[in-house]
Amino acid sequence: MLDRRSKRARRSRSDDGERPRLTQRNSLIGLAGRPSAWPIRWKALAGISLFVSTMAAGYYYNVTFVQLGLLDLGTNRLGLAETDVTTLMAMFALMTFLASGITALAMTRFGWSSRMRVKLRLAALVALAQTALTFASDGIHDGTGLTVWLLAAGGVIGVGIPATFGLAVDLVPVRHRGGVAGVITAIAYFAAPLGAYPWTFEHMRLQLLPILAAGTLAVGGLACIPNRLVDEWAAQHRDPAYGVGRYTRQRGAGSPALPIVLAVLMFGVFFIDSLGFLRLSDEAVYMQGAWLSEQIGQRLFISLVHVVGAWIAGIFYSAFDYRTLFLWAFGLFALVHLMYTFPLRFGSPASVLAEPLVYALAVSIYTVLNFALWADLSTPATVARNAALGVGFSGWTATFASTSLALAWRTQGMPLMAHLRLVDATAVLLFLALLMAVYIGPRRPSSTAKGVS
């Protein structure tokens, strides 16, 4: 009897001793215990690769074909009035936001937000629908066709926002989200200045169709064919190293109102970016020496600055509070629009590469923040809701609301100088307001808290 008890006690001690090692093997790089440099588990790395490729391809599609290609389709190919294009873009933004919100509510209500397989299947359906819509877009011949297409596309993208961003809690460990967001941003923005040239609807459509088709096959295969790899991914959100966000209450930080406050701040960043860039894109003197330069070297230089900015932002996100990146983003946008107004004050615009480079840094910094922040404000049960709020509201609504406003101001004949000064003043005000909040408001726990490391 005593011998059996002794054996059970030894087994219990052995099991207890094994638990930290088992937990450590279930993480990417020793997330539950002391960080270990090697080896990286290939299955966890495959999950990160899936997230990176899905998000980078989706973001490239949105910043090229959706934001630039559809404007070219409406104004140049279809010959619609700019007021009509403004209205259509506002409708498109509203449809995307509504679809995103409804999808997030359904995912939260039925528990799909924490079910990786459901999110993966939704992502596969979205990829299939986007491929079909992009293929069918060549058949748009009038304003009615564009309206119907935009309503359908807005609904599809709205469904995809909470589904794809929600995969972060299943595939990306908390401590690596800054670096992963940096890789996504670097890939998307390295390709955009090089691959999107020239900014025509047909060029972007033909370029993106094979990418969308390949993505549909890959994500669809993973979503529909039973396999052990997806089984492992589907269980990772139960590990606190994956599922519990950096700024959630479980980590000792955050509040229920925090996602709303940060969504408003992110709305401001997206709004300033699009409001300034859409007006600058109409000025050949700025575009021909930068994003639309015939010399590939200039566009390659901008791409590399995007990569450097994403790398810096990924490091900053991991090392500092999110407020640091918001300050950098607002400050750089204020600086770059001030730089664009300097030549105008002396009589005429000038093509200088410095302004596009600062612009590229600002865009990369806030994009990294956008890819990492919403999962870090969430748990698996709330990530769909917060992604819909942060991306559907802050990203899409802000981008296309400012696009509509920029087109409206141009139609009304607002001078370039006045437009840029308004954008610059808005960026400065938001920068100063956030700076005051940083120094006056309560301090948050360090990002390197034990629960995150």
Secondary structure, 3 states (H helix, E strand, C coil): CHHHHHHHHHHHHHHHHHHHHHHHHCCCCCCCCCCCCCCCCHHHHHHHHHHHHHHHHHHHHHHHHHHHHHHHHHHHHCCCCHHHHHHHHHHHHHHHHHHHHHHHHHHHHCCHHHCHHHHHHHHHHHHHHHHHHHHHHHHCCCHHHHHHHHHHHHHHHHHHHHHHHCCHHHHCCHHHHHHHHHHHHHHHHHHHHHHCCCCCHHHHHHHHHHHHHHHHHHHHHHHHCCCHHHHHHHHHHHCHHHHCCCCCHHHCCCCCCHHHHHHHHHHHHHHHHHHHHHHHCCCHHHHCCCCCCCCHHHHHHHHHHHHHHHHHHHHHHHHCCHHHHHHHHHHHHHHHHHHHHHHHHCCCCCCCCHHHHHHHHHHHHHHHHHHHHHHHCCCCCCHHHHHHHHHHHHHHHHHHHHHHHHHHHHHCCCCHHHHHHHHHHHHHHHHHHHHHHHHHCCCCCCCCCCCCC
